[in-house]
Amino acid sequence: MEQNNNSSKSINDMLPPELITQILLRLSVKHLGRVKSVSKFWNNLISNPNFAKSHFELSLAPTHRCIFIPEVTIDHRSIDLDALSHATYADAAAATITKISPSPAAADNDSDPDYDDHIVLGSCRGFIALYQYPHSFVIWNPLTGSHRIISCHHIAKISDMATNCYYSFGGQLLFGFGYDATRDDYLVVLAWKDEKKNQEGHFDFFSLRFNSWSSFKEDVIIPDQLKRRKKWANSVFFNGAIHWLNHDGDYDAIATILVFDTSKRKGFLEIAVPEQVGRYYPCHLTVLGGCLALYYDKDDDDYDKSVIWVMKEYNVQSSWTSYEIPSSYFEPVCLSEDGDFIGFDESPGMSKYNVRGELLMRFDRSCNQIGYVSYSVYTESLLILPNDGSEEKEGSSSVKEFIS
């Protein structure tokens, strides 16, 4: 009789809520989506913003993906990089691809059909930052759909941001997207030149928590070499700060890496790049294996090759380590668990090289970039943007107690 009573009990009756919460926090995002239907309690728990935040920060199995943004309003594609890094055969890439509905930028852009493509500018905590011509930014979580469209029309009016080729962003100097952990806020930062006031430099930020633009004013001094730039610089959010490559002029040598701490907000710091890097342009900034990295094409020897520099210990100059890939225009996307580079080269799909530059595998055409204007690597999360969902909704306080 006792056996029958136990068999009729649900898992919620057999385990305390605190233990269920701790178990769910250790599941991957993909598996959480599958178990939401187990019970109303599980669905409410997994859907709660406090759970999403704890899951992202404590997850033992984060999922890293690469999303492709198309030239036209069609489904986006997203590749599971973790699954790809474990692949043992060339056509394994097809099984890791997920179709994602068009971004809010594409869905909402009905005003100008001539500019229906959108450029990826960075990622942070599962959110993708997009630029939408002529004067909007979109912050979007491809998994949850949480998004915010941000207008910078007031800046475009007094800069040449919207009048030049939108791939160069006109008078924009720097764009950045990052997270302020001390205020639990996401920031869009924009350095730009006032074309009507003798190229006067400005450094503004948009708070997604307060939904407004503000200026850093005299607190942040824009480096002089930036004021000579004509093209935008992309950013990488890493180690609690936004990073940019700082070119001395427009197409000149790389001087340093500019660093802006989103919590301290006290101005720019600088990280020196290896001396060998300075004369190569274009050079790109990325994150590989949890480390800041640079890569560029080097064609001044007997054969073309790509060079990758990885800073194995943050802001320690002696920790820069170089690797050479015997392929021009190799763009590393991620570092596998075995320490191999996975990225794009001249082949139709993606390729995997070891640290000695030996080609290990070429993946099939299903993960090529044809028809896509840009891509971004991001970590999947259940997070929503501030004020996009009620953090005080019914059951929120009790869920928070289980998590803490």
Disulfide bonds with the S-S distance in Angstrom:
none
